[in-house]
Amino acid sequence: MAQLSLFLVILLALVIPIFMARFQISNVPTAVAEIIVGIVMGSSGFNLITSTHDLTFLSNLGVILLMFLSGMEIDFDLLQRKNNPKGKSQAGKTVDPLKTAITAFIGIVVMAFVLAYILRLTGLFSEVMLAAIILMTVALGVVIATLKEKNILGRPIGQTILLTAVLGEVIPLLLLMIYASVTWWQR
């Protein structure tokens, strides 16, 4: 069964982008389609793919590569505050991707705490901090794949979205580590 799971994951990872290109399905990003197929084929669906040592290893390797590659995709020339012609939007306005990304992430954090507090009031979640950390997390892999697929990663808006996603991945990971350490010491 372990070899079948590995074979199906590799096969589906190859077939899904080809299928989407062949039938010109462009309104759904490939990464989202792969996630949906993973849900359907995994334990939430038909349970054809089970977690094995090899898949866990590939999953961990994929996360490490994703973090590394997302750092490589950031165009630091766009982050300079000088009047950089690359820092202009298509409308000709000067854009500061870093400032905009930080502002967007602060908005995400505020909304995460509001939603976490609402979850606590409704009795669905008792830990406001943990719920907020979970809700402020951004799926960096989906964001990068979508930006590359739509060819907007090299534009200021693409860099702004990428920086927001990087903040939404790295900061919650650090906060989760701190939260786990504090709650572990309190027990």
NORHU-V994421 format. One record per residue. N is the residue number from 0. PSI is psi in radians with two decimals (NA if undefined). OMEGA is omega in whole degrees, -180 to 180 (* if undefined). NEAR is the number of other ideal C-beta (glycine too) atoms within 8 Angstrom. Layout:
BEGIN
n:N psi:PSI omega:OMEGA near:NEAR
n:N psi:PSI omega:OMEGA near:NEAR
END
This chain:
BEGIN
n:0 psi:-0.56 omega:-179 near:6
n:1 psi:-0.75 omega:-180 near:9
n:2 psi:-0.61 omega:179 near:6
n:3 psi:-0.74 omega:179 near:8
n:4 psi:-0.80 omega:179 near:14
n:5 psi:-0.76 omega:179 near:11
n:6 psi:-0.78 omega:-179 near:8
n:7 psi:-0.70 omega:179 near:11
n:8 psi:-0.82 omega:-180 near:11
n:9 psi:-0.75 omega:180 near:8
n:10 psi:-0.83 omega:-179 near:8
n:11 psi:-0.63 omega:177 near:12
n:12 psi:-0.50 omega:178 near:9
n:13 psi:-0.74 omega:-172 near:8
n:14 psi:-0.66 omega:-175 near:8
n:15 psi:-0.87 omega:178 near:12
n:16 psi:-0.64 omega:178 near:9
n:17 psi:-0.77 omega:179 near:8
n:18 psi:-0.78 omega:-179 near:9
n:19 psi:-0.64 omega:178 near:13
n:20 psi:-0.70 omega:-178 near:7
n:21 psi:-0.74 omega:-178 near:6
n:22 psi:0.21 omega:175 near:6
n:23 psi:0.84 omega:176 near:6
n:24 psi:1.80 omega:-176 near:8
n:25 psi:-0.10 omega:-179 near:5
n:26 psi:-0.23 omega:176 near:3
n:27 psi:2.16 omega:178 near:8
n:28 psi:2.58 omega:-179 near:10
n:29 psi:-0.69 omega:-180 near:11
n:30 psi:-0.67 omega:179 near:11
n:31 psi:-0.73 omega:178 near:10
n:32 psi:-0.70 omega:178 near:12
n:33 psi:-0.65 omega:177 near:11
n:34 psi:-0.77 omega:-180 near:9
n:35 psi:-0.79 omega:178 near:8
n:36 psi:-0.65 omega:177 near:10
n:37 psi:-0.71 omega:178 near:10
n:38 psi:-0.79 omega:-179 near:9
n:39 psi:-0.72 omega:-176 near:9
n:40 psi:-0.34 omega:-176 near:11
n:41 psi:-2.81 omega:-174 near:10
n:42 psi:-0.33 omega:178 near:6
n:43 psi:-0.25 omega:-178 near:5
n:44 psi:-1.99 omega:-176 near:9
n:45 psi:-0.16 omega:179 near:5
n:46 psi:0.65 omega:177 near:7
n:47 psi:-0.41 omega:-180 near:9
n:48 psi:2.12 omega:179 near:10
n:49 psi:2.71 omega:-180 near:8
n:50 psi:2.19 omega:179 near:6
n:51 psi:3.00 omega:178 near:10
n:52 psi:-0.75 omega:-179 near:6
n:53 psi:-0.73 omega:180 near:8
n:54 psi:-0.63 omega:176 near:12
n:55 psi:-0.75 omega:177 near:9
n:56 psi:-0.83 omega:180 near:8
n:57 psi:-0.63 omega:178 near:9
n:58 psi:-0.83 omega:179 near:8
n:59 psi:-0.73 omega:178 near:8
n:60 psi:-0.71 omega:179 near:8
n:61 psi:-0.71 omega:178 near:9
n:62 psi:-0.74 omega:179 near:8
n:63 psi:-0.80 omega:179 near:8
n:64 psi:-0.68 omega:179 near:8
n:65 psi:-0.80 omega:179 near:11
n:66 psi:-0.75 omega:180 near:10
n:67 psi:-0.84 omega:-178 near:8
n:68 psi:-0.59 omega:178 near:9
n:69 psi:-0.61 omega:175 near:14
n:70 psi:-0.61 omega:179 near:8
n:71 psi:-0.42 omega:-177 near:6
n:72 psi:-0.27 omega:-179 near:9
n:73 psi:2.20 omega:180 near:11
n:74 psi:1.73 omega:-175 near:9
n:75 psi:-0.30 omega:175 near:6
n:76 psi:-0.57 omega:179 near:7
n:77 psi:-0.28 omega:-177 near:11
n:78 psi:-0.21 omega:179 near:9
n:79 psi:2.48 omega:-175 near:8
n:80 psi:-0.13 omega:180 near:3
n:81 psi:2.85 omega:178 near:4
n:82 psi:1.45 omega:-178 near:5
n:83 psi:2.16 omega:-180 near:9
n:84 psi:-0.43 omega:178 near:5
n:85 psi:-0.31 omega:-178 near:8
n:86 psi:0.25 omega:179 near:12
n:87 psi:2.48 omega:178 near:10
n:88 psi:3.09 omega:179 near:10
n:89 psi:-0.43 omega:178 near:4
n:90 psi:-0.07 omega:178 near:4
n:91 psi:0.03 omega:180 near:5
n:92 psi:2.54 omega:177 near:6
n:93 psi:2.32 omega:-176 near:7
n:94 psi:2.41 omega:174 near:11
n:95 psi:1.60 omega:-175 near:8
n:96 psi:-0.65 omega:-178 near:13
n:97 psi:-0.82 omega:180 near:8
n:98 psi:-0.76 omega:180 near:7
n:99 psi:-0.71 omega:180 near:11
n:100 psi:-0.73 omega:179 near:13
n:101 psi:-0.75 omega:178 near:9
n:102 psi:-0.76 omega:179 near:8
n:103 psi:-0.74 omega:-179 near:10
n:104 psi:-0.62 omega:176 near:13
n:105 psi:-0.70 omega:175 near:8
n:106 psi:-0.70 omega:178 near:8
n:107 psi:-0.74 omega:-180 near:12
n:108 psi:-0.78 omega:179 near:10
n:109 psi:-0.82 omega:180 near:8
n:110 psi:-0.62 omega:178 near:9
n:111 psi:-0.75 omega:179 near:13
n:112 psi:-0.66 omega:177 near:10
n:113 psi:-0.83 omega:179 near:8
n:114 psi:-0.66 omega:179 near:11
n:115 psi:-0.69 omega:178 near:14
n:116 psi:-0.69 omega:176 near:9
n:117 psi:-0.72 omega:177 near:8
n:118 psi:-0.64 omega:178 near:11
n:119 psi:-0.73 omega:179 near:13
n:120 psi:-0.62 omega:179 near:6
n:121 psi:-0.13 omega:178 near:6
n:122 psi:0.19 omega:-179 near:5
n:123 psi:-0.40 omega:-178 near:5
n:124 psi:2.25 omega:-175 near:9
n:125 psi:-0.49 omega:-177 near:4
n:126 psi:1.81 omega:-178 near:7
n:127 psi:-0.78 omega:-177 near:11
n:128 psi:-0.81 omega:180 near:8
n:129 psi:-0.74 omega:178 near:9
n:130 psi:-0.72 omega:180 near:14
n:131 psi:-0.72 omega:178 near:13
n:132 psi:-0.76 omega:180 near:13
n:133 psi:-0.78 omega:-177 near:8
n:134 psi:-0.42 omega:-180 near:10
n:135 psi:-0.03 omega:-180 near:13
n:136 psi:2.36 omega:179 near:9
n:137 psi:2.42 omega:180 near:11
n:138 psi:1.59 omega:-175 near:8
n:139 psi:-0.68 omega:-179 near:13
n:140 psi:-0.74 omega:179 near:9
n:141 psi:-0.69 omega:-179 near:11
n:142 psi:-0.85 omega:-179 near:12
n:143 psi:-0.79 omega:-179 near:15
n:144 psi:-0.72 omega:-180 near:11
n:145 psi:-0.74 omega:179 near:11
n:146 psi:-0.71 omega:178 near:12
n:147 psi:-0.73 omega:-178 near:8
n:148 psi:-0.64 omega:-179 near:9
n:149 psi:0.04 omega:178 near:7
n:150 psi:0.76 omega:177 near:6
n:151 psi:0.13 omega:-178 near:9
n:152 psi:-0.56 omega:-178 near:11
n:153 psi:-0.11 omega:-180 near:7
n:154 psi:2.78 omega:-180 near:9
n:155 psi:-0.68 omega:179 near:12
n:156 psi:-0.64 omega:177 near:9
n:157 psi:-0.72 omega:178 near:11
n:158 psi:-0.63 omega:177 near:15
n:159 psi:-0.80 omega:179 near:13
n:160 psi:-0.73 omega:179 near:12
n:161 psi:-0.79 omega:179 near:15
n:162 psi:-0.69 omega:177 near:12
n:163 psi:-0.74 omega:179 near:14
n:164 psi:-0.66 omega:178 near:14
n:165 psi:-0.79 omega:176 near:12
n:166 psi:-0.69 omega:-180 near:12
n:167 psi:-0.15 omega:176 near:14
n:168 psi:-0.80 omega:-174 near:14
n:169 psi:-0.83 omega:-177 near:8
n:170 psi:-0.82 omega:176 near:10
n:171 psi:-0.59 omega:176 near:12
n:172 psi:-0.77 omega:178 near:8
n:173 psi:-0.75 omega:179 near:8
n:174 psi:-0.65 omega:178 near:9
n:175 psi:-0.67 omega:177 near:9
n:176 psi:-0.77 omega:179 near:8
n:177 psi:-0.77 omega:179 near:8
n:178 psi:-0.79 omega:180 near:11
n:179 psi:-0.70 omega:179 near:8
n:180 psi:-0.79 omega:-179 near:8
n:181 psi:-0.80 omega:-180 near:8
n:182 psi:-0.54 omega:178 near:8
n:183 psi:-0.72 omega:-179 near:7
n:184 psi:-0.45 omega:-180 near:6
n:185 psi:-0.29 omega:-178 near:5
n:186 psi:NA omega:* near:4
END
